[in-house]
């Protein structure tokens, strides 16, 4: 008996499928980021000069590290101060972050500023010109901060490798997407690039509470 004949159309279909399977373009595999993204909530705190530390805690006083922070060399100090705002409203146990800086700066959330009676502008750290001042009280005295009370602009620290991966440079703006039941997208996240930085986003307590940020929340940086 002769073998059954295969229809020409069947042969063409088999050939087409083989060719398509061989040369079909595949989607590029996304490149993995060089470093894991960490998002931390920055609670209210202050940065002080050595002059301010000595006025508040006594001549020769030095900040004592209590807990190291994510960025290299930064720490939460053991020492805390009391902030006295307008109409004598206060925040006690305001944590000092070290090491000492060349200017005095107090960083509050929006709800903190409302409670104190401040009209606090949103600023990048270090940009304190024209901002409100306050009085700080420590165990050894008072120190007047003439200007420097801000609500810190949300930002992301990254090193040169991270900046190259995301295609951004110092001063650019990005978005942060936080997943979950109260997920949100935060815009105008300022990029801060330095070779010493670890990849980390800072948002304040109001922003963290609004999106229900948790250690296991899905987070993503968007250009």
N, C-alpha and C positions, 0 to 999 in steps of 0.2 A: 504494500500500500504506500502511496506517495504521502510525504509530509504535508500537513495543511499549509496553505499559502497565507502569509501575513499581509494584511492590507497595507498599501503604501502609506495611507494616512496614519496608521498605527505606528509604522516605522518613523515617520516624520515627527509624531508626537513624542516618541521615546527620545529621539535625538534632541528635540527642542528642550525637553525637561533636563536632559543631561548637560546641555550647553548652559542653560540658565543656572543650574545648580553649581556649575563650575565657575561661572563668571559673574554671578549675581553679586552686586556691591553689598557689603555689610556695614552696618553702622559702626563708627569708631567707638572703641571702648573708652569711656570717660577716664581722664587721668586723675589718679588719686591725689588729694591735696598733700603737701609735704608734711604738714603738722595738724594735729587735731584742733578743732575749734572749741574754745572754752568761753562760756558766757557767764560773767559774774555780776551779781548785784552789789553796787557800791553804796553802802549805808552812809549816812551823814558822818562827816569827819572833818578834820582840819590838818593843814600843813603849816608848820611854824618855823621861824628863823631861830637861830641859837639865842639871839637877844630876847625873843619872846619866851622861850623855854626858861631862861634864867629869871626873867621877871616873874614868871608864874610859879616856878618851883625852887627858886633860890640860886644864888651865884654859884657858877660851876656845874649846875645840874645838867645831866645828859639824858637823852631819851633811852629807855631800856626796852629792847625788843621783847614783845610778848608772843607774837605769831608772825612767821614769815608769810608774805603774800606771794601771789603767783609770779609777778614780775621780779626778776633777779635784783636782789639788794633792797627791796621794799619790804616794810614790815609795819604791823600794828603795834604801837608802843603800849607799855603798861600804863603810862600816864594818860589821864583824861582831864578835861577842863569843863567849866560851866560857861555857856554862852548866854549873855544877857542882851536881849533884843529890845526893840521899841516897846514903850509902855511897861518896861521892866519884866516882860515875859522871858522865861528862861528855858534852855535845854541843858539838863545836867548830864554828866557822863559822856561828853563829846570826845570821841576817841581821837588821839593824835596819831598820824601816820608818819613814819620816819623813812629815811633820815631827814635831818633839818634841811630846809630849802633857803633860797635867797629872798623869798617873799612870803608873807602870811596870807593864807587862803582858807576860807571856810566853805565847804561844799554841802549844800542842803537839798532835800527833795522839795517839790512844790508844796506838799502838804505841811512840811516843816516851816516854810516861809510864811504860809498863811497863818499858822498858829502863832508865829512870832510877831506877825504884823509887818514883815518885810515885803518890799517890792523887789524881788530878786531876779536879775536877768539871767538868761541862758548863755553861758560863755564857755569857750575852751579854757582848760587849765592854764593859768599864767596870764590870761587876758583879763586883768582886773581893773583897768582904768575906768573910773566913773562908776564903779559898783558901790553898794552900801558898805558901811563899816559896822562894827559891833564892839562890845566889851567882853573880854574873856577873863574869867576868874579862876585862879589856881590856889593851892594851899598856902603859897607864900606871897600872893599879891595879885594885882590886876594888870592887864595889858590891853591897850586900846588898839584895835585893828581899824585903821582909818578908812581903808577900802579893801575889798577882797571877798565879800560874801556873794557866792554865785550858786546857780544851779548848773552842774556840769553838763555840757553838751555830750550826748551819747557818742561813743567813739570806739574804735578798734585798734589795738596795738598789733603790729606785725613786723616781722623782719624782712630782709631783702628777698629771701626765697619765697615767702608768702606773697609779697607784693607782686613778684613776677608771675606767680601762679594765677592770681586773681586779675592780673592786668591793670593794677592801680599804682598810684604814687602818693607820696605824702601830701595830705591836704585834700585828696579826692573824697567823694561821698559814695557810700554804699548803702545797701538795705540789709536788715537782719530779719529773717523769717523765723518765728518761733511757733512750733506745732503744739497740738494739744487742744483740749476743750475750749480754752480761752486764748487760742493762738492768735498771733498778730504779726503784722509787718511794720517794723520801725524804719522810717526813712531818715535820710540825712545823717547817716552814721559816718562820722569823720574818721578818715584813715590817718593813723600816726605810724610812720615807718622809722625804725632804727634797727641797726644790726644786733642790738642787745635784746630786743623785744621778743616775747613769746606771743603766739597768736591768742588774743584775748579781747573780748568785747566787754565794755563796762556800760551798764545801764543803772539808773537809780532805783530806789525802793518802790516808788510809784509805778515806774515802768515794769519792774519785775512782778509786782502784784497784779498789774493790769492784765498781763499775759499768762499768769499762773506759772511762772518759770520754776522748773524743778531740775534736779541734777540729771534726770533722764529725759528731759524735754528734747524734742528734735529741733535742732537749730541749723540754720544755713545762711551763709553770706551770699548776697546777690550784688552784682555790679550795677 
